[in-house]
Amino acid sequence: MEKLLAQAIRLVDLVDYQEGSIVSRTIIDKKMGTVTLFAFDEGQGLSEHTAPFDALVYLLDGEAEITISGKPVRLREGEMVIMPANQPHALRAVKKFKMVLTMIRS
């Protein structure tokens, strides 16, 4: 993380796609919250789960479907959604996509 401090960097370039996989890279990990980059190959996803904190998902590239409490939300590059704490959610790559996940723990 030290090499990322105090300089302009394109987030989309900090994580690469890997065929048939989900790749993640933690950018910030503090007591108050985390910022994590993800790259999902097409067709990859995360099954339904919950988190005890609100989380913001911002798509850097591609297209994803995020289901929150049974309601599908389609996201494309440049769009975001807030996933409320304790609400079940799942993610699926409609097309390969990269996202920033910001979770606030307070």
FIVEXKE-970098 format. One line per 2 residues: number of its first residue (from 0); their letters; for each residue x negated, y negated, z negated of N, C-alpha, C, CB. Coordinates in steps of 0.05 Angstrom, whole numbers, plus 5000, padded with zeros to 4 digits. Each point is the difference from the previous one (the first is absolute). Last residue first. Glycine has a CB too. Layout:
! residues N
NUM) a) X Y Z X Y Z X Y Z X Y Z; ... .
END
This chain:
! residues 106
105) sr) 5373 4969 4781 5011 4986 4977 5028 4990 5005 4954 4987 4987; 4982 5060 5075 5005 5017 4977 5012 4985 4976 4964 5029 5015 .
103) im) 5030 4969 5100 4997 4982 4977 5009 5016 4975 5007 4958 5028; 4956 5065 5078 5016 5008 4977 4994 4982 4976 5002 5048 5018 .
101) tl) 4987 4959 5096 4993 4984 4977 5019 5008 4978 4982 4961 5028; 4982 5077 5073 5018 5005 4977 4990 4984 4977 5012 5047 5017 .
99) vm) 4977 4953 5096 4989 4992 4975 5021 5005 4979 4970 4965 5021; 5014 5085 5080 5015 4983 4982 4983 4992 4976 5042 5022 5014 .
97) kf) 4965 5027 5094 4983 4992 4978 5016 4981 4982 4957 5006 5028; 5070 5077 5050 5001 4974 4989 4980 4996 4977 5048 4998 5012 .
95) kk) 4997 5068 5078 4979 4996 4980 5000 4972 4990 4972 5035 5022; 5120 4995 5004 4976 4999 5016 4978 4997 4980 5022 4978 5041 .
93) va) 5050 5043 4918 5014 5002 5025 4979 5000 5022 5042 4977 4982; 4944 5048 4914 4989 4986 5023 5015 5006 5025 4955 5002 4979 .
91) rl) 5077 4997 4913 4995 5017 5024 4990 4983 5023 5036 5032 4986; 4990 4970 4897 4989 4987 5023 4996 5020 5022 4978 4966 4971 .
89) ah) 5085 5017 4931 4984 5018 5017 4991 4984 5024 5025 5041 4984; 5025 4946 4908 4993 4991 5027 4982 5020 5013 5004 4952 4985 .
87) pq) 5064 5022 4920 4987 5020 5017 4994 4989 5028 5023 5037 4974; 4978 4904 4936 5019 5007 5021 4986 5021 5018 5023 4954 4999 .
85) na) 4936 4998 4924 5018 5022 4992 5021 5007 5021 4992 4986 4954; 4964 4920 5063 4991 5020 4980 5022 5020 4995 4970 4966 4978 .
83) pm) 5031 4983 5116 5004 4995 4972 4990 5023 4982 5040 4972 5013; 4925 4991 5084 5012 5024 4989 5004 4996 4970 4979 5030 5036 .
81) iv) 5012 4903 5054 4993 5004 4972 5015 5024 4990 4993 4950 4993; 4968 5018 5109 5023 5007 4984 4990 5003 4971 5024 5024 5039 .
79) me) 4943 4932 5067 4996 5010 4973 5026 5008 4987 4960 4972 4996; 4986 5004 5108 5023 5000 4983 4993 5012 4973 5030 5003 5040 .
77) ge) 4910 4990 5037 5006 4973 4991 5024 4999 4981 4980 4984 5042; 5015 5099 5023 4977 4983 4994 5009 4972 4992 4973 5026 5033 .
75) rl) 5103 5042 4951 4981 4998 5022 4978 4980 4992 5035 5010 5035; 5050 5056 4917 4980 4978 4999 4982 5001 5024 5002 5000 4950 .
73) rv) 5100 5038 5009 4980 5002 5021 4982 4976 4999 5031 5027 5029; 5034 5028 4898 4991 4973 5008 4978 5004 5020 5012 4979 4955 .
71) pk) 5073 5083 4993 4976 4998 5017 4995 4970 5007 5008 5047 5018; 5042 5000 4893 5004 4981 5022 4974 4997 5017 5035 4975 4972 .
69) gs) 4975 5079 4946 5016 5011 5021 5005 4982 5024 5021 5025 4965; 4922 4949 4961 5026 5008 4988 5020 5009 5022 4993 4968 4962 .
67) it) 4930 5002 5086 5001 4991 4972 5028 5005 4990 4965 4965 5007; 4963 5060 5080 5027 5004 4989 4999 4994 4970 5010 5036 5035 .
65) ie) 4931 4938 5058 4999 5004 4972 5028 5002 4989 4957 4974 4997; 4984 5033 5101 5027 5000 4988 4996 5006 4970 5023 5015 5043 .
63) ae) 4909 4939 5039 5006 5019 4978 5029 4999 4993 4954 4995 4982; 4963 4972 5095 5028 5000 4993 5006 5022 4980 5012 4982 5045 .
61) gd) 4896 4952 4994 5017 5023 5004 5028 4998 4991 4960 5025 4995; 4964 4915 4958 4999 5012 5027 5020 5022 5001 4951 4988 5006 .
59) ll) 5039 4960 4916 4979 4986 5016 5001 5008 5029 4972 4998 4959; 5102 4999 4955 4990 5015 5022 4980 4983 5016 5042 5028 5003 .
57) yv) 4991 4975 4890 4997 4982 5023 4987 5016 5023 4997 4958 4970; 5055 5056 4926 4988 5013 5023 5000 4980 5023 5014 5046 4985 .
55) la) 4996 4952 4901 5004 4987 5025 4984 5015 5022 5007 4955 4977; 5037 5070 4919 4978 5002 5019 5009 4986 5026 4984 5043 4980 .
53) df) 5042 4973 4905 5007 4989 5026 4975 5003 5018 5035 4968 4980; 4972 5102 4941 4994 4972 5004 5011 4992 5028 4959 5002 4970 .
51) pa) 5039 5089 4992 5011 4984 4978 4996 4969 5004 4991 5039 4971; 5026 5043 5104 4978 4987 4987 5011 4981 4978 4970 5003 5042 .
49) th) 5062 5091 5023 5005 4974 4987 4974 4989 4988 5048 5014 4990; 4983 5056 5099 4988 4998 4973 5008 4973 4988 4961 5030 5013 .
47) es) 5046 5038 5084 5013 4982 4981 4988 5002 4972 5042 5005 5027; 4893 5018 5054 5027 5009 4992 5011 4981 4979 4988 5048 5011 .
45) lg) 4943 4926 5068 5000 5006 4972 5028 5008 4992 4961 4968 4991; 4985 5037 5110 5017 4985 4981 4995 5009 4972 5034 4996 5035 .
43) qg) 4943 5014 5084 4992 5005 4972 5018 4984 4981 4952 5007 5015; 5052 4988 5082 5013 5024 4989 4993 5006 4971 5000 5017 5046 .
41) ed) 4932 4923 5009 5027 5005 5008 5011 5026 4989 4992 4973 5041; 4930 4984 4903 5003 5009 5027 5029 5005 5006 4954 5021 4999 .
39) fa) 5007 4909 4928 5016 5024 5004 4999 5007 5029 5030 4989 4961; 4914 4947 4964 5003 5005 5028 5014 5027 5003 4958 4973 5013 .
37) fl) 5026 4946 4904 5006 5027 5009 5001 5000 5031 5026 5010 4958; 4938 4927 4948 5005 5002 5028 5006 5029 5007 4971 4960 5010 .
35) tv) 5040 4981 4894 4989 5023 5014 5008 4999 5029 5003 5027 4958; 4994 4918 4940 5004 4995 5029 4986 5023 5014 5003 4948 4994 .
33) tg) 5038 5034 4898 4982 5010 5020 5007 4990 5028 4993 5041 4972; 5020 4929 4913 5010 5010 5025 4979 5010 5019 5038 4969 4994 .
31) mk) 4953 5000 4911 5025 4987 5008 5011 5010 5026 4985 4961 4976; 4930 5070 4989 5021 5007 4981 5027 4989 5008 4965 5000 4964 .
29) kd) 4968 5015 5116 4998 4986 4975 5023 5009 4982 4978 4960 5022; 4974 5054 5078 5011 5018 4980 4996 4987 4973 4992 5042 5028 .
27) ii) 5000 4940 5088 5000 4988 4973 5013 5020 4981 5001 4952 5018; 4982 5078 5068 4985 4975 5003 4997 4986 4972 5018 4995 5047 .
25) tr) 4997 5111 4995 5008 4981 4979 4982 4975 5003 5015 5037 4969; 5018 5039 5104 4976 4986 4990 5010 4979 4980 4974 5008 5043 .
23) sv) 5061 5087 5020 5005 4977 4983 4973 4989 4990 5044 5019 4985; 5010 5050 5095 4975 4990 4989 5006 4977 4982 4974 5015 5040 .
21) is) 5076 5076 5008 5005 4974 4988 4974 4992 4987 5050 5009 4992; 4968 5062 5096 4994 4994 4972 5011 4973 4992 4960 5028 5003 .
19) ge) 5031 5018 5087 5015 5018 4983 4997 4994 4970 4994 5033 5034; 4935 4918 5023 5020 5017 5012 5012 5019 4980 4976 4997 5043 .
17) qy) 4987 4907 4933 4988 5026 5002 5022 5019 5009 4965 4991 4964; 5012 4894 5030 5018 5023 5004 4983 5025 5001 5034 4971 5024 .
15) dv) 4929 4943 4921 5003 5011 5027 5020 5023 5000 4953 4987 5010; 5019 4916 4931 5009 5028 4998 5005 5010 5029 5020 4993 4953 .
13) ld) 4952 4918 5032 4988 5012 4977 5008 5029 4995 4998 4956 4980; 5033 4975 5087 4975 5013 5008 4987 5016 4977 4994 4963 5033 .
11) vl) 5087 4984 4958 5006 5022 5018 4975 5015 5008 5039 4973 5017; 4956 4947 4929 5009 5024 4986 5004 5024 5018 5022 4970 4967 .
9) ri) 4911 4947 5048 5025 5009 5011 5008 5026 4986 4991 4978 5045; 4947 4938 4915 5000 5028 5010 5028 5006 5011 4963 5014 4967 .
7) aq) 4968 4902 4987 5024 5006 5017 4997 5028 5012 5007 4950 5010; 4948 5020 4893 4996 4998 5029 5025 5008 5015 4952 5010 4994 .
5) al) 5026 4996 4907 4994 4973 5010 4992 4999 5029 4985 4991 4955; 5018 5108 5007 5005 4975 4986 4990 4976 5015 4996 5025 4958 .
3) lk) 4994 5071 5064 5024 4987 5011 5005 4973 4987 5019 5045 5008; 4910 5017 4967 4994 4989 5027 5024 4986 5013 4967 5036 5005 .
1) em) 5041 5008 4909 4982 4976 4998 4995 4988 5028 4978 5020 4960; 5069 5064 5026 5016 4976 5000 4983 4975 5000 5036 5025 4976 .
END
